[in-house]
Amino acid sequence: MTIVLTPLYYAYLAGSIVLFAVWLVFFLFRKDLHQEMLTMSVLIGVLSVVTGYVWWTVDWWKPPTITHTTVGVEDLVMGFAAGGIMAGAYEVLFRRHLYHIRTKCLHRPHRYSILIQLALVTAWLFWGMGFTSFWASTIALLIGAGVLFYLRPDLFLIGVLSGILMAAISLFFYFTIIWLAPDWINHTYQFKTLSRVLVFGIPIEEFVFWFLAGLVMGPLYEYWHGERLRRGSGRHHRQARPARGAA
């Protein structure tokens, strides 16, 4: 394993560290979000490595890593940071706090059903139908968002704003990379399968992905735990957990 320390190869890691710095600010600023952020960070961090290996690096991008491997520690750091940011950005920037709700819905699907659906639909479209990884994941995320907001329509605005915030915050990641290695975009993206439309020098597909990822993953923790968000200190907003059988 050879580690090459040139801008082209360490830019991805540097951008991921900058994204982690944003995560750290959120984490230190809002102690009440530690569980939510850590849960989503670990989940998305692991998924980023797996999906990066089986889908994204096949026909979307293949970022140079310091170890010259298909995926690297950069994917883990970037996914870990992005997961926590998507989960906490809305609460931090709009000063919202969690509180438990009671509902009469007794037949909510398994808490991980949306993630399973995302994986199965993406895999079917990518391997079975021949879609590119961008379109396979885009369609899967849109379907996942539809299911999520059908079950919890109150989370729609949170999802939309989480998606916008994640797409905006991702600029710290890309601008750091481009500043260190201006040619990184050309060496990384497989433009034969992309639109070639650039925004701030970045493929537009990246912003579409981050918006949709934030749309689904931003409110996912609230869906799992049957929680709502509201403004306030959060000190007195925790209500009793729903009775057994409730969502």
Secondary structure, DSSP 8 states (H G I E B T S, - for coil): -----SHHHHHHHHHHHHHHHHHHHHHHH-GGGHHHHHHHHHHHHHHHHHHIIIIIHHHTB----TT-SSS-HHHHHHHHHHHHHHHHHHHHHTTEEEEE----------TTHHHHHHHHHHHIIIIIS---HHHHHHHHHHHHHHHHHHH-GGGHHHHHHHHHHHHHHHHHHHHHHHHH-TTHHHHHB-GGGS---EETTEEHHHHHHHHHHHHHHTTHHHHHHTEEEEES-STT-------TT--
